[in-house]
Amino acid sequence: MGFHRRLLPNALRFSRHRHGSCKVGTSSFPRCSSTVATPRESDPSSSSGPASPPHLPKFDYVPKPYCGPSRDEVLRKRKEFLGPSLFYYYQKPLNIVEGKMQYLFDEDGKRYLDAFAGIVTVSCGHCHPEVLDAIFEQSRLLQHATTIYLHHAIADFAEALASKMPGNLKVVYFVNSGSEANELAMLMARLYSGNLEMISLRNAYHGGSSSTIGLTAVNTWKYPIPQGEIHHVMNPDPYRGVFGADASGYAQDVQDHIDFGTSGKVAGFIAETIQGVGGAVELAPDYLKLVYDIVRKTGGVCIADEVQTGFGRTGSHYWGFETQGVIPDIVTMAKGIGNGLPLGAVVTTPEIASVLAQKIQFNTFGGNPVCSAGGHAVLRVIDKEKRQAHCADVGSHLTARFRDLQQRHDIIGDVRGRGLMLGIELVTDRVKKTPAKAETAILFEKLRELGVLVGKSGLHGNVFKINPPMCFTKDDADFLVEAMDYAMAKL
Ligand SMILES: Cc1ncc(COP(=O)(O)O)c(C=O)c1O
């Protein structure tokens, strides 16, 4: 359990000192600080929550001295020179300057447990040495030439990725992001089927580009522009959905949409298996089996968005779609594939892939040597470090502890997800399931003070998303639960 470890004072485990003032450009930033938390005992068995704040697990790493601009300076520049649509977490935004595995460090050297992984993106761990080595080695030789010439890195990576796929999913197109991957998948679905209309789920997020915004079905992300020929069907949400966990009712809704709202033929259907941005909502069991059948009968193709759920994060399976016992026609991926590199991919069958050959399909950076070398290293690290099994093991421990917390805090309406793709939905009334929006915001700030960074998602922002880098340990899980317990007890 590692409780004893957390009783050690932070100062004994880790210290970081700034030396005088650092000169950066024309500005001077006088700072010198170390992270020293006061050690106090916690009582995890108390039903009213621990008496004092828990302490971060030991971590044997000293971050580099930070001599860059201060948080206020960065914020000022960001406000002046970056688009006003950018949002930040926390009333006092964090200036994160270094990351190591599952931990992040701010400008003052304060260490945080990263339970959100840069929005489910850091898979192997921040600055994982083997991924870095692959990136550096390739960068020193050749950064870019694009696909008009041959390079082994893209071909090797494609081969390795295809080897992870079931069935005839053997052809890869590389892109730079999840939105691009879903755009390309939608384009292929339309060209291959000869149909236009797409189906996606309410509460889905598939990107923010002008085409994928139509697939996305959470109003906070949707601008008032033409959304394309897209139908949003009922979400098979076991917690809030009208049919609970009974997939057949939701599947019938898909059939009804096709029968009454389309020409009778659709281009395709797209879904995540655990909705990320939507708040870690896992689709009702067997839903995809029923819907894939329906969609294929109309001539459409089935797309699995694995941008958040892929690469072993769900623990039980390497890909999220496997949890539903289906094989899609097209799989899209991004985020975890690159451990932080701008990288996305679309994997499909040779038959579907060939529809793009009727014109020139080109992506300048897609599969460039550096991202390919890094992405390939990510695949190797996940296998070598047995991260899928680790996600299953740590994830089930964490889920059990969250369920125990749920017994003691009425505000926890639902604990859900798989592996290290978890969500905790907070409600003010368990029967009415009223979103505890304000309380979630307070707890969110409190967790940050305690040294834990989680995500906040769902239409009402009342779901904590717990998707740490996959190297997250059981000690980290215990610390996270105790921090939540402590914060909730103080609400
Ligand atoms: C499931 C899913 N699909 C697609 C995307 C879009 O990815 P990107 O932000 O890389 O364009 C996201 C981003 O959060 C996502 O969560």
The ligand as an SDF file (V2000), in Angstrom:
LIG
                    3D

 16 16  0  0  0  0  0  0  0  0999 V2000
  -11.6720   10.6940  -28.9010 C   0  0  0  0  0  0  0  0  0  0  0  0
  -11.0010   11.8550  -29.5800 C   0  0  0  0  0  0  0  0  0  0  0  0
  -10.9890   11.8950  -30.9210 N   0  0  0  0  0  0  0  0  0  0  0  0
  -10.3970   12.9100  -31.5730 C   0  0  0  0  0  0  0  0  0  0  0  0
   -9.7800   13.9380  -30.8940 C   0  0  0  0  0  0  0  0  0  0  0  0
   -9.1360   15.0600  -31.6300 C   0  0  0  0  0  0  0  0  0  0  0  0
   -7.7460   14.9700  -31.4800 O   0  0  0  0  0  0  0  0  0  0  0  0
   -6.8110   16.2350  -31.7330 P   0  0  0  0  0  0  0  0  0  0  0  0
   -7.0250   17.1950  -30.6070 O   0  0  0  0  0  0  0  0  0  0  0  0
   -5.4320   15.6350  -31.7560 O   0  0  0  0  0  0  0  0  0  0  0  0
   -7.1900   16.8140  -33.0430 O   0  0  0  0  0  0  0  0  0  0  0  0
   -9.7690   13.9260  -29.4990 C   0  0  0  0  0  0  0  0  0  0  0  0
   -9.1390   15.0150  -28.7380 C   0  0  0  0  0  0  0  0  0  0  0  0
   -9.3140   15.1960  -27.5510 O   0  0  0  0  0  0  0  0  0  0  0  0
  -10.4040   12.8520  -28.8230 C   0  0  0  0  0  0  0  0  0  0  0  0
  -10.4290   12.7900  -27.4980 O   0  0  0  0  0  0  0  0  0  0  0  0
  1  2  1  0
  2  3  1  0
  2 15  2  0
  3  4  2  0
  4  5  1  0
  5  6  1  0
  5 12  2  0
  6  7  1  0
  7  8  1  0
  8  9  2  0
  8 10  1  0
  8 11  1  0
 12 13  1  0
 12 15  1  0
 13 14  2  0
 15 16  1  0
M  END
$$$$
